[in-house]
Amino acid sequence: MNRLSTRQATLVYSVTGIILIIFMIPIYLILASSLKPSADMFSRPPTVFFTPTLQHYVDLFTLRPFHWNIINSLIVTLGSTVFSVTIGALGAFALSRIRHPRINDAAFWILSMRMFPPIAVVVPYYIIFKSVGLLDTPLALIIVYSTANIPLTVWLMKGFFDEVPEALEEAAQVDGYGIVEIFYRITLPLAAPGLAVCAVFCFIFSWNEFLFALMLTGSSAQTATVAVMSFWSSDAVQWGRIMAGSFIILIPGVIFVLTCQKWLVKGLTLGSVK
């Protein structure tokens, strides 16, 4: 493959820079609004240069127990991510290795679980969790998010397991390895980039989800996304605190993606080059 010429490289970097700036504008507006004094929030024309203040962040943690909402979000998100990736990887391995004429039908049935619109199942979930005493608990959200994340994980990981040569597993069987040892020592490490991809998708979905968290939680298990919207009322909209909470909510997702970046890039490009 020939290298890009100077003109082509300049064009590629310029377009990439413009796209990056466009995508960074909302994040900049959130951060700037969270640091603006309330008097400058809706000034006309908009205030570009202002004296930053952390008052909105202070109010966020002193007037409301926002730190507990973040802890709830982390418990729910990490619990759902770990459970979904674990169960999804096992299911994907089974679908990839089992030879049966109806295995594709089973795979499609698993994927169909992801096709339900959330609004259609939130009321049944509410009734079920209320009857078993799990309403307003992190466990309820972990179960709900896992039911949505596991089908996605199964389908993503199946593609990665299909790329692993079965000859390696057959050679391990000759050496005396059982199916469990083959999975954990041979197949799973080779598909580790796929686990990173699935973990990122599961984390982002669970961390940002709003509808189920709103309907299935109260004061005890309320997540950060729902807590931020509590600053929006009929009396007033406290935009400074909403922006401060929104910026804080962005941070864990960015940290998690950067942590998994090494494996994420490998997973997204696996199979693109023979």
C-alpha positions as semicolon CSV with decimal commas, in nm:
position;residue;x (nm);y (nm);z (nm)
1;M;0,000;0,000;0,000
2;N;0,147;0,334;-0,109
3;R;0,189;0,611;0,141
4;L;-0,034;0,916;0,117
5;S;0,115;1,216;-0,058
6;T;0,168;1,538;0,134
7;R;-0,143;1,693;-0,018
8;Q;-0,356;1,388;0,059
9;A;-0,223;1,367;0,413
10;T;-0,297;1,736;0,469
11;L;-0,650;1,689;0,340
12;V;-0,709;1,384;0,559
13;Y;-0,578;1,557;0,872
14;S;-0,777;1,872;0,797
15;V;-1,103;1,685;0,752
16;T;-1,034;1,478;1,064
17;G;-0,960;1,794;1,262
18;I;-1,281;1,962;1,146
19;I;-1,490;1,657;1,235
20;L;-1,318;1,636;1,576
21;I;-1,390;2,004;1,645
22;I;-1,757;1,959;1,551
23;F;-1,791;1,663;1,787
24;M;-1,607;1,846;2,067
25;I;-1,829;2,156;2,054
26;P;-2,110;2,004;2,270
27;I;-1,857;1,888;2,529
28;Y;-1,701;2,234;2,538
29;L;-2,044;2,397;2,581
30;I;-2,128;2,161;2,868
31;L;-1,798;2,233;3,044
32;A;-1,817;2,609;2,982
33;S;-2,178;2,628;3,103
34;S;-2,092;2,434;3,417
35;L;-1,822;2,688;3,502
36;K;-2,022;3,001;3,419
37;P;-2,176;3,212;3,696
38;S;-2,556;3,202;3,688
39;A;-2,569;3,568;3,581
40;D;-2,372;3,489;3,262
41;M;-2,563;3,172;3,174
42;F;-2,818;3,339;2,943
43;S;-2,650;3,670;2,865
44;R;-2,700;3,819;2,520
45;P;-2,470;3,810;2,337
46;P;-2,325;3,493;2,494
47;T;-2,036;3,552;2,730
48;V;-1,716;3,406;2,590
49;F;-1,474;3,533;2,853
50;F;-1,591;3,495;3,212
51;T;-1,458;3,424;3,559
52;P;-1,493;3,048;3,615
53;T;-1,667;2,928;3,926
54;L;-1,706;2,585;4,083
55;Q;-2,023;2,681;4,267
56;H;-2,242;2,460;4,049
57;Y;-2,025;2,156;4,131
58;V;-2,033;2,244;4,502
59;D;-2,413;2,274;4,495
60;L;-2,437;1,945;4,308
61;F;-2,271;1,753;4,592
62;T;-2,398;1,954;4,888
63;L;-2,764;2,015;4,804
64;R;-2,818;1,663;4,669
65;P;-2,640;1,332;4,746
66;F;-2,500;1,318;4,394
67;H;-2,199;1,113;4,502
68;W;-2,434;0,829;4,600
69;N;-2,601;0,852;4,261
70;I;-2,262;0,810;4,095
71;I;-2,186;0,510;4,317
72;N;-2,521;0,356;4,221
73;S;-2,442;0,408;3,854
74;L;-2,101;0,247;3,892
75;I;-2,243;-0,054;4,077
76;V;-2,515;-0,107;3,819
77;T;-2,292;-0,044;3,518
78;L;-1,997;-0,257;3,627
79;G;-2,223;-0,536;3,752
80;S;-2,417;-0,546;3,426
81;T;-2,103;-0,525;3,214
82;V;-1,922;-0,808;3,393
83;F;-2,230;-1,032;3,396
84;S;-2,318;-0,961;3,032
85;V;-1,966;-1,019;2,901
86;T;-1,926;-1,340;3,103
87;I;-2,257;-1,498;3,005
88;G;-2,245;-1,358;2,652
89;A;-1,899;-1,501;2,586
90;L;-2,008;-1,846;2,700
91;G;-2,320;-1,833;2,484
92;A;-2,127;-1,706;2,183
93;F;-1,871;-1,985;2,215
94;A;-2,151;-2,242;2,219
95;L;-2,318;-2,091;1,912
96;S;-1,985;-2,076;1,730
97;R;-1,884;-2,437;1,796
98;I;-2,211;-2,632;1,802
99;R;-2,298;-2,785;1,466
100;H;-2,676;-2,810;1,434
101;P;-2,910;-2,725;1,145
102;R;-3,120;-2,497;1,367
103;I;-2,835;-2,317;1,542
104;N;-2,885;-2,005;1,331
105;D;-3,249;-1,994;1,442
106;A;-3,135;-2,000;1,803
107;A;-2,889;-1,720;1,733
108;F;-3,160;-1,508;1,571
109;W;-3,392;-1,571;1,867
110;I;-3,123;-1,443;2,101
111;L;-3,077;-1,132;1,886
112;S;-3,454;-1,073;1,878
113;M;-3,442;-1,010;2,252
114;R;-3,256;-0,688;2,170
115;M;-3,529;-0,571;1,933
116;F;-3,792;-0,499;2,197
117;P;-3,856;-0,124;2,239
118;P;-3,780;-0,036;2,603
119;I;-4,112;0,143;2,652
120;A;-4,295;-0,182;2,570
121;V;-4,139;-0,381;2,855
122;V;-4,085;-0,122;3,127
123;V;-4,431;-0,174;3,282
124;P;-4,398;-0,556;3,301
125;Y;-4,055;-0,511;3,456
126;Y;-4,203;-0,271;3,710
127;I;-4,477;-0,516;3,809
128;I;-4,236;-0,810;3,835
129;F;-3,976;-0,629;4,045
130;K;-4,242;-0,481;4,272
131;S;-4,391;-0,825;4,335
132;V;-4,054;-0,980;4,424
133;G;-3,931;-0,684;4,628
134;L;-3,651;-0,572;4,395
135;L;-3,797;-0,235;4,302
136;D;-3,560;0,056;4,369
137;T;-3,255;-0,170;4,400
138;P;-2,934;-0,184;4,193
139;L;-2,996;-0,555;4,131
140;A;-3,313;-0,475;3,936
141;L;-3,124;-0,250;3,697
142;I;-2,841;-0,501;3,663
143;I;-3,093;-0,766;3,556
144;V;-3,267;-0,533;3,309
145;Y;-2,946;-0,404;3,152
146;S;-2,804;-0,755;3,128
147;T;-3,107;-0,878;2,935
148;A;-3,037;-0,605;2,681
149;N;-2,658;-0,642;2,674
150;I;-2,627;-1,022;2,660
151;P;-2,782;-1,063;2,310
152;L;-2,551;-0,793;2,173
153;T;-2,251;-0,955;2,341
154;V;-2,342;-1,298;2,205
155;W;-2,361;-1,176;1,848
156;L;-2,043;-0,970;1,867
157;M;-1,840;-1,242;2,037
158;K;-1,968;-1,510;1,799
159;G;-1,797;-1,326;1,515
160;F;-1,470;-1,316;1,708
161;F;-1,488;-1,684;1,805
162;D;-1,557;-1,775;1,441
163;E;-1,222;-1,616;1,354
164;V;-1,031;-1,842;1,595
165;P;-0,907;-2,152;1,406
166;E;-1,063;-2,468;1,543
167;A;-0,736;-2,647;1,464
168;L;-0,586;-2,483;1,772
169;E;-0,861;-2,626;1,989
170;E;-0,821;-2,970;1,831
171;A;-0,449;-2,959;1,902
172;A;-0,525;-2,868;2,264
173;Q;-0,758;-3,167;2,286
174;V;-0,477;-3,390;2,169
175;D;-0,266;-3,252;2,456
176;G;-0,538;-3,356;2,700
177;Y;-0,721;-3,028;2,752
178;G;-1,092;-3,040;2,833
179;I;-1,351;-2,809;2,680
180;V;-1,339;-2,570;2,976
181;E;-0,959;-2,545;2,967
182;I;-0,967;-2,496;2,590
183;F;-1,212;-2,208;2,628
184;Y;-1,027;-2,024;2,904
185;R;-0,669;-2,096;2,798
186;I;-0,687;-2,102;2,418
187;T;-0,999;-1,948;2,265
188;L;-1,081;-1,670;2,509
189;P;-0,733;-1,509;2,513
190;L;-0,732;-1,502;2,133
191;A;-1,072;-1,331;2,137
192;A;-0,974;-1,083;2,411
193;P;-1,009;-0,778;2,179
194;G;-1,370;-0,880;2,125
195;L;-1,426;-0,882;2,500
196;A;-1,300;-0,523;2,515
197;V;-1,538;-0,416;2,238
198;C;-1,833;-0,582;2,411
199;A;-1,737;-0,438;2,748
200;V;-1,725;-0,085;2,606
201;F;-2,066;-0,117;2,440
202;C;-2,221;-0,268;2,753
203;F;-2,065;-0,003;2,975
204;I;-2,183;0,287;2,760
205;F;-2,538;0,152;2,731
206;S;-2,571;0,082;3,104
207;W;-2,409;0,407;3,213
208;N;-2,620;0,631;2,987
209;E;-2,954;0,447;3,014
210;F;-3,234;0,669;3,144
211;L;-3,583;0,518;3,096
212;F;-3,547;0,203;3,308
213;A;-3,347;0,392;3,571
214;L;-3,626;0,650;3,593
215;M;-3,912;0,401;3,617
216;L;-3,754;0,130;3,833
217;T;-3,569;0,337;4,095
218;G;-3,660;0,585;4,363
219;S;-3,438;0,753;4,618
220;S;-3,230;0,448;4,715
221;A;-3,098;0,324;4,380
222;Q;-3,131;0,639;4,171
223;T;-2,856;0,665;3,910
224;A;-2,663;0,974;3,807
225;T;-2,851;1,023;3,479
226;V;-3,184;1,042;3,662
227;A;-3,041;1,255;3,943
228;V;-2,923;1,519;3,696
229;M;-3,273;1,558;3,557
230;S;-3,409;1,618;3,907
231;F;-3,272;1,972;3,877
232;W;-3,534;2,029;3,608
233;S;-3,866;2,122;3,770
234;S;-4,175;2,329;3,693
235;D;-4,047;2,609;3,914
236;A;-3,701;2,649;3,762
237;V;-3,440;2,480;3,549
238;Q;-3,105;2,486;3,724
239;W;-2,891;2,472;3,414
240;G;-2,562;2,523;3,593
241;R;-2,607;2,214;3,808
242;I;-2,744;2,014;3,516
243;M;-2,436;2,098;3,309
244;A;-2,203;2,021;3,600
245;G;-2,367;1,684;3,652
246;S;-2,363;1,612;3,278
247;F;-1,990;1,679;3,256
248;I;-1,921;1,453;3,555
249;I;-2,126;1,178;3,390
250;L;-1,903;1,200;3,081
251;I;-1,584;1,129;3,274
252;P;-1,624;0,757;3,370
253;G;-1,717;0,660;3,014
254;V;-1,411;0,837;2,875
255;I;-1,183;0,676;3,136
256;F;-1,324;0,329;3,064
257;V;-1,284;0,366;2,687
258;L;-0,928;0,494;2,723
259;T;-0,847;0,204;2,954
260;C;-0,973;-0,046;2,696
261;Q;-0,835;0,149;2,398
262;K;-0,549;-0,090;2,326
263;W;-0,778;-0,393;2,298
264;L;-1,064;-0,190;2,152
265;V;-0,865;-0,087;1,846
266;K;-0,753;-0,445;1,791
267;G;-1,108;-0,568;1,825
268;L;-1,254;-0,316;1,581
269;T;-0,989;-0,392;1,318
270;L;-0,971;-0,770;1,369
271;G;-1,043;-0,946;1,044
272;S;-1,015;-0,629;0,830
273;V;-0,669;-0,729;0,707
274;K;-0,581;-1,083;0,606
